[in-house]
Amino acid sequence: MHSKIQQILDTTKTRIRAFEPEIGLEGMPESLQRRDFLSAVAAAREEGRVPVIAEVKPASPGKAFREILPEDAARLAWEMEEAGAVAISVLTEPEVFRGSLENLEAVRKTVYLPVLRKDFIIDGLQLEETQSDLLLLIAGILGENLLDFVDLALKKGFEPLVEVHNSEELELALDTPARVIGINNRNLETLEINLETTEKLAPLIREYDRKKGTNHVIVSESGIRGPDDVCRVIDGGADAVLVGSVIMENESVFEKTKELVKCLAWRC
């Protein structure tokens, strides 16, 4: 594991020790029933749009994009929704990515789209902190505990998005009931990005689905810089893309999101 990732895991453990839930969240409150991500992806594809999960991302390791307070997060998410995104991803890791639970809560109160909580989940207590529609679970971090976390997420009312970046992690993911698999083009050991990761792993998922009669939604993550990259990973087998940095770097979050959403109609 790269030192940057280990640093995040260490600070996450410290956060967890300080967290004392007053009441366990036994499931989604009635007012926060899960929004259907799979249907949103299917609808976008039928309409010829790219299913884009647009990310509210204040920073990445070594680079800050902008300070984002809850009201800013809500405004950015609204622009992403208006531009045609199928879901909004919100960083809640506070140390390196400078995210917050408050940002996530503000976003979900503002938009009608499914909302993904993107963090480094390593303890069941983190599922008590807040609600979202989707929850990121990283196979390379959870290892043999992945199945337990997927089961717990489903029990709590989350749609788990299980992230993998090699065939070994993919095997772990396919041994769970998760319906959404994210292929991270970033290697967690080196932090290097290669879109070939999607091109190598997506066909393995398709072959598994063909043999087992299942139907996973495949999300390509990291390294999507523009329409050419979107077309490449969609052609490689992805159903959707998760894009953060290039949207946050752009002067207009709305226009950049719209460009990616619409690119299949004129580039692919």
C-alpha positions in Angstrom: 0.0 0.0 0.0 1.3 3.4 -1.0 2.4 5.7 1.9 -0.3 8.2 1.0 -3.0 5.6 1.3 -1.5 4.3 4.6 -1.5 7.9 5.9 -5.2 8.2 5.1 -6.0 4.8 6.8 -4.1 5.9 9.9 -6.0 9.2 10.2 -9.3 7.3 9.5 -8.6 5.0 12.5 -8.1 8.1 14.7 -11.4 9.5 13.5 -13.2 6.3 14.2 -11.9 6.1 17.8 -13.4 9.6 18.4 -16.8 8.6 17.0 -19.4 7.6 19.5 -22.8 7.1 17.8 -25.7 7.9 20.1 -28.2 5.7 18.2 -27.4 3.0 15.7 -28.8 3.5 12.2 -30.9 0.4 11.7 -31.8 1.4 8.1 -32.6 4.3 5.9 -35.1 6.7 7.6 -38.3 6.9 5.7 -37.4 10.4 4.4 -34.1 9.1 3.1 -35.2 6.1 1.1 -32.5 4.9 -1.3 -32.5 6.5 -4.8 -32.1 3.9 -7.5 -28.7 4.3 -9.1 -29.0 1.3 -11.4 -32.2 2.7 -13.0 -30.5 6.1 -13.4 -27.6 4.5 -15.3 -30.0 2.5 -17.5 -32.1 5.5 -18.3 -29.1 7.6 -19.3 -27.7 4.9 -21.6 -31.1 4.5 -23.3 -31.1 8.2 -24.0 -27.6 8.2 -25.5 -26.1 10.0 -22.5 -22.9 9.0 -20.7 -23.8 7.9 -17.1 -21.5 10.3 -15.3 -21.0 10.2 -11.5 -19.8 13.7 -10.9 -17.7 14.3 -7.8 -17.6 17.1 -5.3 -13.9 16.9 -4.6 -12.1 19.6 -2.6 -8.6 18.0 -3.0 -6.6 15.0 -4.0 -3.3 13.8 -2.6 -0.8 16.6 -3.2 -3.3 19.0 -4.9 -6.1 21.2 -3.6 -8.8 22.3 -6.0 -10.9 24.6 -3.9 -12.3 25.0 -0.4 -15.8 23.6 -0.3 -18.2 24.4 2.5 -21.6 22.7 2.7 -23.3 25.5 0.8 -20.7 25.3 -1.9 -21.0 21.5 -2.1 -24.8 21.9 -2.5 -24.4 24.5 -5.3 -21.8 22.4 -7.2 -23.9 19.3 -6.9 -27.0 21.2 -8.3 -24.9 22.3 -11.3 -23.8 18.7 -11.9 -27.4 17.5 -11.7 -28.5 20.2 -14.1 -25.7 19.2 -16.5 -27.1 15.6 -16.7 -25.0 13.6 -14.2 -26.7 10.4 -13.0 -25.3 10.6 -9.5 -23.1 12.8 -7.3 -20.1 11.5 -5.4 -19.1 13.4 -2.3 -15.7 13.0 -0.6 -16.1 12.8 3.2 -12.4 12.1 4.1 -11.3 15.3 5.9 -7.5 15.1 6.1 -6.1 14.5 2.6 -9.2 15.0 0.5 -10.6 17.8 2.7 -14.1 16.5 2.5 -16.8 16.3 5.2 -20.0 14.6 6.2 -21.6 18.0 6.3 -20.9 18.4 2.6 -22.5 15.1 1.9 -25.6 15.9 3.9 -26.0 19.3 2.2 -25.7 17.7 -1.2 -28.3 15.0 -0.5 -30.8 17.6 0.7 -30.3 19.6 -2.5 -30.3 17.2 -5.4 -32.7 14.4 -6.4 -29.9 12.2 -7.8 -28.4 9.2 -6.0 -25.5 10.3 -3.8 -22.3 8.3 -3.2 -20.3 8.6 0.0 -16.6 8.3 -1.0 -14.4 7.6 1.9 -12.1 4.9 3.3 -14.5 2.6 5.1 -12.6 0.3 7.4 -15.0 0.0 10.4 -18.7 -0.8 10.7 -19.1 2.3 12.9 -18.6 4.5 9.8 -21.9 3.2 8.5 -23.5 4.8 11.5 -22.1 8.3 10.8 -24.5 9.4 8.1 -26.7 8.2 5.2 -26.2 8.1 1.5 -27.5 6.1 -1.4 -24.3 4.5 -2.4 -21.3 3.6 -0.3 -17.7 3.1 -1.5 -16.1 -0.1 -0.3 -12.5 -0.6 -1.5 -11.6 -4.3 -2.0 -7.9 -3.6 -1.8 -8.3 -2.3 1.7 -11.0 -4.6 3.1 -9.6 -7.8 1.7 -11.2 -10.9 3.1 -13.6 -8.7 5.1 -15.2 -7.3 2.0 -18.2 -9.7 2.0 -19.0 -8.7 5.6 -18.9 -5.0 4.7 -21.1 -5.5 1.6 -23.6 -7.5 3.7 -23.7 -4.8 6.4 -24.0 -2.0 3.8 -27.0 -3.7 2.2 -28.6 -4.3 5.6 -28.2 -0.6 6.4 -29.8 0.4 3.2 -26.8 1.4 1.1 -26.0 0.3 -2.4 -22.3 -0.7 -2.1 -20.0 0.3 -4.9 -17.1 -2.1 -4.6 -13.9 -0.8 -6.0 -11.2 -3.0 -7.5 -8.0 -2.4 -9.4 -6.7 -5.9 -10.2 -8.1 -9.4 -10.9 -7.5 -10.7 -7.4 -9.7 -7.9 -5.9 -12.2 -8.5 -8.7 -12.6 -12.1 -7.6 -13.4 -10.9 -4.0 -15.9 -8.4 -5.4 -17.7 -11.0 -7.5 -18.0 -13.3 -4.5 -20.3 -10.7 -2.8 -23.9 -9.6 -3.6 -22.7 -6.2 -4.7 -24.3 -5.1 -8.0 -22.0 -2.1 -8.7 -18.3 -2.6 -9.3 -16.0 0.3 -9.7 -12.7 -0.3 -11.6 -10.1 2.1 -10.3 -7.6 2.9 -13.0 -5.2 4.1 -10.2 -2.9 1.5 -8.7 -3.1 1.8 -4.9 0.5 0.6 -4.6 2.1 3.2 -7.0 -0.7 5.7 -7.4 -0.1 5.5 -11.2 -3.1 5.7 -13.5 -3.7 3.5 -16.5 -7.0 3.2 -18.4 -6.0 -0.2 -19.5 -7.1 -1.4 -16.1 -10.7 -0.9 -17.2 -10.1 -2.5 -20.5 -8.6 -5.6 -18.8 -11.1 -6.1 -16.0 -14.4 -5.1 -17.5 -14.5 -8.1 -19.9 -13.9 -10.4 -17.0 -17.0 -9.0 -15.3 -19.0 -9.4 -18.5 -17.9 -13.0 -18.9 -18.8 -13.7 -15.3 -22.3 -12.2 -15.8 -22.7 -14.2 -19.0 -21.9 -17.5 -17.1 -23.8 -16.7 -13.9 -26.8 -14.9 -15.3 -26.0 -11.8 -13.2 -25.8 -8.2 -14.3 -23.2 -5.9 -12.7 -23.0 -2.2 -13.4 -19.3 -1.3 -14.2 -18.0 2.1 -13.2 -14.6 3.3 -14.5 -12.9 5.5 -12.0 -9.8 7.8 -12.1 -7.9 9.2 -15.0 -10.9 10.4 -17.0 -9.7 13.7 -18.4 -12.1 14.3 -21.3 -14.3 12.9 -24.0 -11.6 10.7 -25.6 -11.1 8.9 -22.2 -14.8 8.5 -21.7 -15.2 6.9 -25.1 -12.2 4.6 -24.5 -13.5 3.2 -21.2 -17.1 2.9 -22.4 -15.8 1.0 -25.5 -13.8 -1.1 -23.1 -16.9 -2.3 -21.3 -17.7 0.4 -18.6 -21.3 1.3 -18.1 -20.5 4.6 -16.3 -17.7 6.9 -15.3 -16.8 8.6 -12.1 -15.1 11.9 -12.7 -13.8 14.3 -10.1 -10.5 16.2 -10.7 -11.1 17.4 -14.3 -14.6 18.7 -13.3 -13.3 20.5 -10.2 -10.4 22.0 -12.2 -12.7 23.5 -14.7 -13.9 27.1 -14.5 -17.5 25.9 -15.1 -18.5 22.7 -13.3 -21.8 22.7 -15.3 -20.1 23.0 -18.7 -17.5 20.3 -18.0 -20.0 17.9 -16.7 -22.3 18.5 -19.6 -19.4 17.9 -22.1 -18.7 14.5 -20.6 -22.4 13.6 -20.4 -23.0 14.5 -24.1 -19.8 13.2 -25.6 -21.1 9.9 -26.8 -23.4 11.7 -29.2 -20.5 13.4 -31.1 -17.2 11.7 -30.3 -17.7 7.9 -29.9 
